[in-house]
Amino acid sequence: MATVVHEFHLDASPDEVWDAVRDVGALHTRLVPDFVIDTVVEGDARRVTFASGLVARERIVDIDDARRRIAWSVVGADRLEHHNASLQLFAAAAGTRAVWIADVLPHAAAPAIEAMVRQAAAAMQRHFAAAARDKRR
């Protein structure tokens, strides 16, 4: 199994970021706008439509408020035998340190998943940086 780990910083408090992360049906408006263009909650899962046109069904495994950690798994994807991921938030000196971990099979899928994780992280960074600028105005 291939593991993708990506750590990044966000210009917002952990509580502010967590509020958006745990809102599982609002990825496209509150967390990664422009990277995700639609999110629909379907029971214990969400259907995520990416700007690239890719659509994924993600089962929400856990939302842990105490640890500020969410875990999910892509289900029913043709090109993935296995996918599970988590995003956890930690207080940092100025903002939030985020740690995204994804485990995938086949190994050959790891570069594509890593690229998507990096794109999503960049979208989060842009979103929270813009929100911080708006607050200062």
C-alpha positions, -999 to 999 in steps of 0.1 A, spaced: 0 0 0 13 34 -9 10 62 17 8 99 8 16 124 36 13 161 31 17 187 58 9 224 52 0 256 70 -33 276 69 -38 312 78 -67 307 102 -73 293 137 -77 256 141 -113 261 153 -121 282 121 -106 256 98 -122 227 117 -156 242 114 -152 241 77 -136 207 75 -163 190 96 -190 205 74 -188 175 51 -214 188 26 -197 222 20 -163 213 5 -171 234 -25 -180 266 -6 -162 264 28 -130 245 23 -117 240 -12 -137 262 -36 -126 260 -72 -109 226 -66 -143 210 -57 -173 225 -75 -201 205 -58 -207 183 -28 -238 163 -20 -243 144 12 -258 109 7 -263 92 40 -229 84 55 -211 95 23 -207 125 1 -206 127 -37 -178 151 -46 -175 167 -80 -140 181 -87 -133 210 -111 -115 184 -133 -148 166 -139 -139 137 -117 -167 125 -94 -159 105 -63 -181 89 -36 -165 94 -2 -177 75 28 -172 95 60 -155 71 84 -152 94 114 -155 131 125 -135 135 157 -141 170 172 -117 164 201 -88 156 179 -99 179 150 -96 149 127 -118 136 99 -114 103 81 -129 92 48 -127 65 22 -133 66 -16 -157 38 -25 -166 24 -59 -138 40 -78 -127 20 -109 -90 29 -106 -86 24 -69 -86 -9 -51 -83 9 -17 -84 44 -5 -86 58 30 -75 93 41 -76 116 71 -70 153 77 -60 164 111 -55 200 124 -31 213 150 -26 247 165 5 265 152 22 297 162 3 316 136 -27 296 123 -31 259 117 -8 230 108 -27 205 87 -17 169 82 -33 149 53 -26 112 51 -39 90 23 -33 52 19 -40 39 -16 -38 8 -37 -26 2 -63 8 18 -57 6 33 -92 -23 55 -81 -2 73 -55 13 100 -77 -22 110 -89 -36 110 -54 -6 130 -42 -12 156 -69 -48 159 -59 -39 163 -22 -14 190 -30 -40 208 -52 -66 206 -25 -41 219 1 -33 248 -21 -70 255 -26 -75 255 12 -45 279 16 -59 303 -9 -94 302 6 -82 308 42 -57 335 31 -85 353 13 -108 351 43 -80 365 65 -75 394 41 -112 401 41 -113 401 79 -85 428 80 -105 451 58 
